[in-house]
């Protein structure tokens, strides 16, 4: 069976390694992939947003199944184009990927169907937004409507910060057309939880919960990044909370999308805040999160391809999706200077004995050498019977990976360990 995975980051590397476990898989193409992924798949130099080229490649190479992993090609309609050519896909069509593609759409959907989320206002006019901020509660959260590489959300601690954020997004177009409309919403407090879920538009199967670490520096200091590490499961996400989320958030969201004739099939990501008033949705994503995937998929016991095909064929309820009850920790190793400017081109060495646990995100091949080419270079994951052991094991492996200019947070999972000790 020939499979094509669209994307080229750590998330895609994790998906590819998991798909390889199925013996029916003969070939995996990664478009574009990266230097690390090249060890596990055939990389093809076609970008994730080059939709026509991707479709032509899939047709010419008689691809049996495609996994579209990143947000951009999903929102742009790559799944629609591939399915028109008779190629089965994992991932939502454009009309349902809008749940991530437009913050205004997702907020209005939650309001209409009474799915718990923060109070909000939508603006398309700079002056009206600035006027609202004169009396809006502070702190507040300002979001660009469209996709912005995970950077289109600004938490403003005071009115000046809030006004600067609005001007940056709407007037200066920091995120291009994504900032034509903005959402200004209530600032929520409480532990954050990420829950990825398989859904075929009828059934919802949540994966193991996880805790992301977005800030660049230890103890949640520094700039926001795409994620510096994750642990799973998230200790704040209890069975009782999981039940409430299924009843009040997960199933209602899938039903709401069906009611809007936007049936969602794929991986639906729920970014949740466990507020004093109960769990609320901070954001939806229309795909696997990165680096949450690097801790969630290693805990998946059921064959990934089998689950994905069941989603595509709308028979998810017919299979049993099982996860290990172990714990996982992923530490991201980045280039010094990330998420701003950083140098590239340093050689990476990964010992053979830990390669299976390393998911490469930003690297290129140069002859036999693997060189850094991105801000987040790779993620190192460990699975163990306790979270503490998983964290210690992940950091032991990190010490074995070498490249100049490397940095990583030293406190991944410490907040989760504290939560566990407070429960006892």
C-alpha positions in Angstrom: 0.0 0.0 0.0 1.3 3.4 -1.0 0.7 6.3 1.4 1.4 10.0 1.1 1.8 12.2 4.1 1.6 15.9 3.5 3.8 18.1 5.8 7.3 18.2 7.0 7.5 18.7 10.8 7.8 16.6 14.0 4.1 15.8 13.9 4.4 14.3 10.4 7.5 12.3 11.5 5.5 10.9 14.4 2.6 10.0 12.1 4.9 8.4 9.6 6.7 6.2 12.2 3.4 5.1 13.5 2.0 4.3 10.0 5.1 2.2 9.3 4.1 -0.2 12.0 1.4 -1.6 9.7 2.8 -4.4 7.5 0.5 -3.6 4.6 2.3 -0.3 4.1 4.9 -0.7 1.4 5.9 2.9 0.6 5.4 6.3 2.4 6.0 9.5 0.5 6.4 12.7 2.6 5.7 16.0 0.8 8.0 17.8 1.5 9.2 15.9 4.6 12.6 16.9 6.0 16.1 15.5 6.5 15.1 13.4 9.5 11.9 12.1 7.9 14.1 10.9 5.0 15.2 7.9 7.1 11.6 6.7 7.4 9.9 7.9 4.1 10.7 9.0 0.6 10.8 12.8 0.7 9.4 14.7 -2.3 10.3 18.4 -2.7 6.7 19.7 -3.0 5.5 22.2 -0.5 2.4 21.6 1.6 0.6 24.5 0.0 1.4 23.5 -3.6 -2.0 21.8 -4.0 -2.0 21.2 -7.8 1.5 19.6 -7.6 0.5 17.4 -4.7 -2.6 16.2 -6.5 -0.6 15.5 -9.7 2.0 13.6 -7.7 -0.7 11.5 -6.0 -2.4 10.6 -9.2 0.8 9.8 -11.1 2.1 7.6 -8.3 -1.2 5.9 -7.7 -1.3 6.8 -4.0 -3.7 4.5 -2.1 -4.2 6.7 0.9 -3.3 10.3 1.9 -2.8 11.9 5.3 -3.0 15.7 5.2 -1.5 16.9 8.4 -0.9 20.7 8.5 -3.6 23.4 8.8 -2.9 25.4 5.6 -3.5 22.6 3.0 -6.6 21.5 4.9 -8.1 25.0 5.0 -7.2 25.5 1.3 -9.1 22.4 0.3 -6.5 19.7 -0.5 -8.6 16.9 0.8 -11.5 18.0 -1.5 -9.1 18.0 -4.5 -7.6 14.6 -3.7 -11.0 13.0 -3.1 -12.2 14.4 -6.4 -9.5 12.2 -8.0 -10.6 9.2 -6.1 -7.9 9.2 -3.5 -9.0 8.4 0.1 -7.8 10.9 2.7 -7.5 11.4 6.4 -8.3 15.0 7.2 -11.3 17.3 6.9 -12.6 19.0 3.8 -12.3 22.8 3.5 -15.8 23.5 4.6 -15.1 21.8 8.0 -11.5 22.8 8.3 -12.9 26.4 8.7 -13.3 25.5 12.4 -9.6 26.4 12.6 -9.4 28.6 9.6 -11.6 31.2 11.0 -11.8 32.2 14.7 -14.9 34.2 14.0 -16.6 31.1 12.5 -15.7 28.9 15.5 -16.7 31.5 18.1 -20.1 32.1 16.4 -20.6 28.3 16.1 -20.0 27.9 19.9 -22.4 30.8 20.6 -25.1 29.4 18.4 -24.9 25.9 19.8 -24.2 26.9 23.5 -20.8 25.2 23.6 -18.9 26.7 26.6 -16.3 29.3 25.6 -15.0 32.8 26.5 -17.3 35.8 26.0 -16.2 37.7 22.8 -16.7 40.5 20.3 -15.9 40.5 16.6 -14.4 43.5 14.8 -13.6 44.3 11.2 -13.0 48.1 11.8 -9.9 49.3 13.6 -11.5 52.4 15.2 -14.5 50.4 16.5 -12.1 47.8 18.1 -10.0 50.5 19.7 -13.2 52.2 21.1 -14.4 48.9 22.6 -11.0 48.5 24.3 -11.5 51.8 26.2 -13.9 50.0 28.5 -13.3 46.3 27.9 -12.2 44.2 30.9 -8.4 43.8 31.2 -6.5 41.5 30.8 -8.0 40.6 27.4 -7.2 38.3 24.5 -6.9 39.5 20.9 -7.0 37.0 18.1 -6.5 37.3 14.3 -9.4 35.6 12.6 -7.4 33.5 10.2 -4.3 31.2 10.3 -1.2 32.8 11.7 1.3 30.0 12.2 0.0 29.6 15.8 1.2 33.2 16.6 -2.1 35.1 16.0 -3.2 35.2 19.6 -2.0 38.0 22.0 -2.8 38.2 25.7 -2.9 41.9 26.6 -2.1 42.7 30.3 -3.1 46.4 30.0 -5.0 48.7 27.6 -1.9 50.0 25.8 -0.8 46.4 25.0 -4.3 45.7 23.8 -4.4 48.7 21.5 -0.9 47.9 20.2 -2.1 44.4 19.4 -5.1 45.6 17.5 -3.0 48.1 15.5 -0.4 45.5 14.7 -2.9 42.9 13.5 -5.5 45.1 11.7 -3.5 48.2 10.5 0.0 46.9 10.1 -1.2 43.5 8.9 1.3 41.5 11.0 -0.5 38.3 9.9 -1.6 39.5 6.5 -5.2 39.0 5.5 -5.7 36.8 8.6 -6.0 40.0 10.5 -8.8 41.6 8.4 -11.2 40.5 11.2 -10.3 40.1 14.9 -11.9 38.5 18.0 -11.5 40.3 21.3 -12.4 37.9 24.1 -12.6 37.4 27.8 -9.4 36.3 29.6 -10.0 32.9 31.1 -8.0 31.4 34.0 -7.3 27.8 35.0 -5.2 24.8 33.8 -5.0 24.3 30.0 -5.6 20.9 28.5 -5.1 19.7 24.9 -7.4 16.8 23.7 -7.0 15.4 20.2 -10.0 13.3 19.1 -10.6 11.0 16.1 -14.1 11.7 14.6 -15.9 10.4 11.5 -18.7 12.9 12.0 -20.7 10.4 14.0 -18.5 9.0 16.7 -15.9 10.8 18.8 -12.9 9.0 20.2 -10.8 11.3 22.4 -7.1 10.4 22.5 -5.0 10.7 25.7 -5.0 14.3 27.1 -1.8 16.3 27.1 -0.2 19.4 28.5 1.7 21.8 26.2 4.5 24.2 27.2 4.2 27.2 24.8 6.7 29.7 26.3 10.3 29.7 25.2 11.9 29.8 28.7 11.7 27.8 31.9 8.8 28.4 34.3 6.7 29.8 31.4 8.9 32.8 30.7 9.8 34.4 27.4 8.0 34.5 24.1 5.3 32.2 22.9 6.5 29.4 20.6 4.9 26.6 18.6 5.5 24.4 21.7 8.7 23.5 23.7 7.5 20.2 25.0 4.5 18.1 26.1 3.5 15.5 28.6 0.6 13.0 28.5 -1.8 12.4 30.2 -2.6 15.8 31.7 -3.2 15.3 35.4 -5.7 18.1 35.6 -8.0 16.2 33.1 -9.8 13.8 35.4 -12.4 11.2 34.4 -15.2 13.5 35.7 -13.9 16.4 33.6 -13.5 14.1 30.5 -17.2 13.0 30.9 -18.3 16.7 31.1 -16.2 17.5 28.0 -17.7 14.7 26.0 -21.3 15.7 26.9 -21.0 19.5 26.7 -18.1 20.1 24.2 -17.0 17.1 22.0 -20.3 15.6 20.9 -22.1 19.0 20.6 -19.3 20.3 18.4 -19.5 17.4 16.0 -23.3 17.6 15.9 -23.1 21.4 15.4 -20.8 20.9 12.4 -23.2 18.3 11.0 -26.1 20.7 11.4 -24.2 23.3 9.5 -23.6 20.8 6.6 -19.9 20.8 7.5 -19.4 17.2 8.7 -15.9 17.0 10.2 -13.9 13.8 9.6 -10.3 13.6 10.8 -8.5 14.7 14.0 -10.3 17.5 15.8 -8.2 19.3 18.4 -9.8 20.8 21.5 -7.8 23.4 23.3 -9.5 23.6 26.7 -9.3 25.8 29.8 -10.5 24.2 33.0 -12.0 27.4 34.5 -13.7 27.7 38.0 -17.0 27.6 36.0 -16.1 24.3 34.2 -14.2 23.4 31.0 -14.4 25.9 28.2 -13.0 25.9 24.6 -10.1 28.2 24.0 -9.6 27.0 20.4 -10.3 24.3 17.9 -7.7 22.9 15.4 -8.6 20.9 12.4 -5.6 18.5 12.7 -3.1 16.8 15.0 -1.3 19.3 17.3 2.5 19.7 17.3 4.1 18.7 19.7 1.1 17.0 21.3 1.2 14.3 18.6 4.7 13.3 19.8 3.3 12.2 23.2 -0.1 11.0 22.2 0.6 8.7 19.2 3.4 6.8 21.1 0.7 5.8 23.6 -1.7 4.5 20.9 -1.9 0.7 21.0 -4.4 0.3 18.1 -2.9 0.5 14.6 -3.0 4.1 13.4 -3.8 3.3 9.7 -6.7 1.1 10.8 -8.1 4.0 12.8 -7.6 6.5 10.1 -9.3 4.4 7.5 -12.2 3.8 9.8 -12.6 7.6 10.1 -12.5 8.1 6.4 -15.1 5.3 5.8 -17.3 6.5 8.7 -17.1 3.3 10.6 -15.1 4.5 13.7 -17.7 3.0 16.0 -16.9 -0.5 14.7 -13.3 -0.5 15.9 -11.8 -0.5 19.4 -9.3 2.3 19.8 -7.0 1.6 22.7 -4.3 3.7 24.4 -1.6 2.6 26.8 -2.1 3.7 30.5 1.6 4.7 30.6 3.0 8.3 30.6 4.9 10.1 27.9 7.1 13.2 27.8 8.5 15.1 24.8 11.2 17.7 25.1 11.8 20.0 22.1 15.3 20.9 21.2 15.4 24.2 19.4 18.0 26.5 17.8 19.1 29.3 20.1 17.2 32.5 19.3 14.0 30.7 18.4 11.2 31.9 18.0 12.9 34.9 16.5 16.1 34.8 14.5 18.5 31.8 14.7 21.4 30.4 12.8 21.1 27.2 10.7 23.4 24.6 9.2 24.8 22.9 12.3 25.4 19.1 12.2 23.0 17.0 14.3 24.1 13.7 15.7 21.5 11.2 17.1 22.7 7.9 18.5 21.3 4.9 16.8 19.7 3.5 20.0 17.4 6.5 20.5 16.5 7.3 16.9 13.1 5.6 17.2 12.2 8.1 19.9 13.4 11.2 18.0 11.0 13.2 15.8 12.7 15.6 13.5 11.1 18.9 12.6 13.7 21.3 11.2 16.6 19.6 9.5 18.0 19.0 6.0 20.3 16.3 4.5 23.6 17.4 3.2 25.4 14.3 1.9 25.5 11.9 4.8 25.0 14.7 7.4 21.9 16.0 9.0 21.9 19.8 9.5 19.7 22.1 11.4 17.3 24.2 9.3 14.6 25.3 11.6 13.7 26.9 14.9 12.3 23.8 16.5 14.8 21.2 15.4 13.5 18.0 16.9 11.5 16.4 19.7 12.8 13.6 22.0 10.1 11.4 23.5 10.1 8.8 26.3 7.3 6.6 27.6 7.3 5.0 31.0 5.1 3.7 33.8 5.2 7.0 35.7 5.4 10.6 34.6 8.5 11.2 36.6 10.3 8.3 35.0 9.1 9.4 31.5 10.5 13.0 32.1 13.8 11.7 33.5 14.2 9.3 30.6 13.4 12.0 28.0 16.1 14.3 29.4 18.6 11.5 29.5 18.0 11.0 25.8 18.2 14.7 25.1 21.7 14.7 26.5 22.7 12.2 23.9 21.5 14.3 20.9 24.2 16.9 19.8 24.1 20.0 17.7 25.7 23.4 18.2 23.4 26.3 19.2 20.9 23.9 20.8 18.6 25.0 23.7 15.7 23.4 25.4 13.5 24.0 28.5 14.7 22.2 31.6 11.3 22.1 33.3 9.0 20.2 30.9 6.5 18.2 33.0 7.3 19.9 36.3 3.9 21.6 36.5 2.2 18.2 35.9 4.3 16.6 38.6 3.2 19.3 41.0 -0.4 18.7 40.1 0.0 15.0 40.8 1.6 15.6 44.2 -1.2 18.1 45.2 -3.8 15.5 44.4 -2.3 12.9 46.8 
